[in-house]
Amino acid sequence: MFHEGNRALQDAFGSRPLADRLVEKLRHDRFTEAESAFIQAQPLFFLATADAEGRPDCSFKGGAPGFARVVAPDLLVFPDYDGNGMFKSLGNIVANPHVGLLFIAMGEKPGRLRVNGRAEVVRDDPLMEDMPGAQLLVRVTPVDIFPNCPRYIPDLARGEASPYTPRAEASPVEPAWKAWPDFADVVPPRRA
């Protein structure tokens, strides 16, 4: 899950043991029922792709809740709707199947889930029959499913920043998970 660039920064900040523990406790490659429900409740997600040379692109994908769905523990699908015709993301998938999806819930109960995997663009899939407006379907096989701490997600409905957002006039608020027994012994001291 980590390359030398990740490791160099982890070592510089003393967070390698925490990073390894997070992977050990949280990373998996099959969707849980709770993750499936979370994904299907979201009206949007962000899709990261890269072309064959590794040049990145990130796009917004949106639709009615349930437009992105988990159809098996090892398969997530979402439709491609009519857009600007550039096919930046889907063209990248055709050239390089590695993708990253970021699902975010904002509001009273924020949540965040990362899904990294391999994608395939298909034209004729029976699942498209239940997806009005779908011109293509993207099938994603997860490699790394990783829930992320939602602490910096703003409450957009109220127009409020997260209470964890650093402020010059206040001491930082520590998230509860840093004191949990699974992680407390490997959390490095705060630097800023």
Sequence and secondary structure as in RCSB ss.txt:
>XXXX:A:sequence
MFHEGNRALQDAFGSRPLADRLVEKLRHDRFTEAESAFIQAQPLFFLATADAEGRPDCSFKGGAPGFARVVAPDL
LVFPDYDGNGMFKSLGNIVANPHVGLLFIAMGEKPGRLRVNGRAEVVRDDPLMEDMPGAQLLVRVTPVDIFPNCP
RYIPDLARGEASPYTPRAEASPVEPAWKAWPDFADVVPPRRA
>XXXX:A:secstr
   HHHHHHHHHHT HHHHHHHHHHH BSS  HHHHHHHHH SEEEEEEE TT  EEEEEEE STTSSEEEETTE
EEEEE   SS  HHHHHHHH  EEEEEEEE SSS EEEEEEEEEEEESS GGGGGSTT SEEEEEEEEEEEE   
TT  BTTTTB  TTS  TTS     GGGGSTTTGGG      
